[in-house]
Each structure stands twice: as structure tokens, then as C-alpha cells.
Amino acid sequence: MSPSSSTSPTAADTATSADNRATATGPRHRASHATPTAKQGSGPRFVHTVIDDHSRVAYAEIHTYETAATAIAVLRRAVARFADLGVTVERVLSDNGSAYRSHTW
């Protein structure tokens, strides 16, 4: 983008900026609600996604279940992968998906 061009921030840019202001104490890591994908013969699939708010490194896995045990296993593997990339996890934020609201989580 040239210095003379001007664009307005999008809603996504504004949300990201607000998120960054809210986390002045350090980066956050998000565990996104598992989203069902289209049926492909053997039932729904759920995409579990973990994104580092600072570096924007993402990790995702597709599973047939949306359980707390699956979410925990995905998070453990994501943290290990982030560590391989030099990303340190300080805290985790999640949405209100049932797998992320359980006592196990």
C-alpha cells in the first residue's frame, strides 16, 4: 500500500485492535469453538482451532467429536507445536462451546 492511499479500518481490524488493547499484560491464545463441517458420508466433523493472538500462529485439527477430552488433547498438541516454534503460552481464552465450558476443561 502506498503512503498516499487511505483506507478505513474494517470491523475485523477494529476488533483486533480492541483485543490487543485489552491484553496489555501479554499475549493471549484462543481456543475456538469446534465448528461442524459439511457431512462427508460418516457424520459431521469439528474443526478445533487454536490461534496465538500475538504472532497469529494457528493450529487446527479436524475431529468427529466435540468433547472436552478432544479439546484438551488438541490444546496440548497445539501448545507443544507452539513451543517448537518458540511461542510461549501464558494463558488461554476460549469461546462458550460446550467442550470448553466443562469442568474437565
PASERO-335322 format. One record per residue (C-alpha): x, y, z; residue number from 0. Coordinates in pm, 1 decimal. Layout:
! PASERO-335322
{rec {X,Y,Z},NUM}
...
END
This chain:
! PASERO-335322
{rec {0.0,0.0,0.0},0}
{rec {138.8,338.5,-93.4},1}
{rec {165.6,613.9,168.5},2}
{rec {-84.8,825.6,-23.1},3}
{rec {-360.6,563.0,-25.6},4}
{rec {-608.8,579.7,256.7},5}
{rec {-834.9,303.9,378.9},6}
{rec {-1072.9,288.7,669.9},7}
{rec {-1019.5,17.4,927.2},8}
{rec {-1253.7,-275.8,883.8},9}
{rec {-1461.4,-422.0,1164.7},10}
{rec {-1206.6,-704.0,1189.6},11}
{rec {-921.1,-452.7,1224.7},12}
{rec {-1111.1,-266.6,1494.5},13}
{rec {-1188.1,-587.5,1683.2},14}
{rec {-824.4,-693.4,1664.2},15}
{rec {-709.5,-354.4,1791.4},16}
{rec {-956.9,-371.6,2078.1},17}
{rec {-837.4,-722.8,2163.0},18}
{rec {-476.0,-607.3,2164.8},19}
{rec {-555.0,-311.7,2391.0},20}
{rec {-733.8,-543.3,2631.5},21}
{rec {-426.4,-763.3,2662.5},22}
{rec {-159.4,-515.4,2757.0},23}
{rec {-27.3,-766.8,3009.9},24}
{rec {78.5,-1019.0,2745.7},25}
{rec {-28.7,-1231.3,2450.4},26}
{rec {-336.7,-1449.9,2459.0},27}
{rec {-404.7,-1782.1,2296.5},28}
{rec {-752.3,-1863.7,2179.3},29}
{rec {-920.9,-2197.1,2157.3},30}
{rec {-1205.3,-2157.3,1913.1},31}
{rec {-1532.7,-2343.8,1934.4},32}
{rec {-1524.7,-2657.8,1725.3},33}
{rec {-1723.6,-2582.5,1411.6},34}
{rec {-1911.4,-2862.3,1236.4},35}
{rec {-1821.3,-2902.1,871.4},36}
{rec {-2044.4,-3045.0,599.0},37}
{rec {-2126.5,-3412.9,630.3},38}
{rec {-1897.2,-3630.4,425.0},39}
{rec {-2051.8,-3973.9,446.1},40}
{rec {-1964.2,-4066.5,803.6},41}
{rec {-2113.2,-3778.4,1001.1},42}
{rec {-2012.5,-3427.3,1097.1},43}
{rec {-1656.4,-3315.5,1153.2},44}
{rec {-1547.8,-3049.6,1402.9},45}
{rec {-1255.2,-2815.8,1346.2},46}
{rec {-1076.1,-2728.4,1671.1},47}
{rec {-863.2,-2415.9,1618.9},48}
{rec {-601.2,-2255.6,1846.0},49}
{rec {-456.3,-1914.6,1747.4},50}
{rec {-179.2,-1718.2,1917.3},51}
{rec {-306.0,-1359.5,1946.8},52}
{rec {43.1,-1210.6,1927.8},53}
{rec {212.0,-1397.6,1643.1},54}
{rec {-109.7,-1518.5,1473.4},55}
{rec {36.0,-1868.9,1451.9},56}
{rec {-256.6,-2108.7,1413.0},57}
{rec {-304.7,-2477.6,1486.0},58}
{rec {-613.2,-2676.3,1382.8},59}
{rec {-734.2,-3034.6,1388.2},60}
{rec {-1047.5,-3197.4,1247.4},61}
{rec {-1230.1,-3447.8,1469.9},62}
{rec {-1557.4,-3640.0,1470.5},63}
{rec {-1626.7,-3543.0,1833.6},64}
{rec {-1671.4,-3215.5,2016.0},65}
{rec {-1588.3,-3325.9,2370.9},66}
{rec {-1380.5,-3175.5,2649.3},67}
{rec {-1133.7,-3464.8,2619.7},68}
{rec {-1084.5,-3393.4,2249.5},69}
{rec {-1047.6,-3018.8,2312.9},70}
{rec {-788.0,-3080.0,2586.0},71}
{rec {-589.6,-3316.0,2363.0},72}
{rec {-594.6,-3061.0,2078.9},73}
{rec {-479.2,-2784.5,2314.2},74}
{rec {-191.4,-2997.5,2445.7},75}
{rec {-72.5,-3072.6,2092.5},76}
{rec {-111.7,-2705.6,1994.4},77}
{rec {95.4,-2591.4,2293.6},78}
{rec {366.1,-2843.5,2201.6},79}
{rec {366.0,-2719.9,1840.6},80}
{rec {378.6,-2356.1,1954.2},81}
{rec {675.9,-2443.2,2177.9},82}
{rec {853.4,-2593.8,1874.0},83}
{rec {804.6,-2255.0,1705.1},84}
{rec {927.9,-2058.9,2007.8},85}
{rec {582.0,-1936.1,2113.8},86}
{rec {522.7,-1942.4,2490.4},87}
{rec {166.0,-1989.0,2613.8},88}
{rec {81.8,-1765.9,2910.2},89}
{rec {-296.5,-1808.6,2922.5},90}
{rec {-580.9,-1948.7,2718.1},91}
{rec {-912.6,-1787.6,2627.6},92}
{rec {-1193.7,-1989.0,2475.8},93}
{rec {-1541.1,-1931.7,2345.5},94}
{rec {-1856.3,-2074.1,2503.4},95}
{rec {-1856.3,-2404.8,2317.5},96}
{rec {-1973.5,-2693.1,2537.1},97}
{rec {-1633.4,-2863.6,2516.7},98}
{rec {-1472.0,-2551.4,2662.4},99}
{rec {-1724.2,-2498.3,2943.6},100}
{rec {-1693.0,-2840.4,3105.4},101}
{rec {-1526.9,-2894.0,3442.3},102}
{rec {-1262.6,-3109.9,3270.9},103}
{rec {-1152.7,-2819.0,3051.8},104}
END
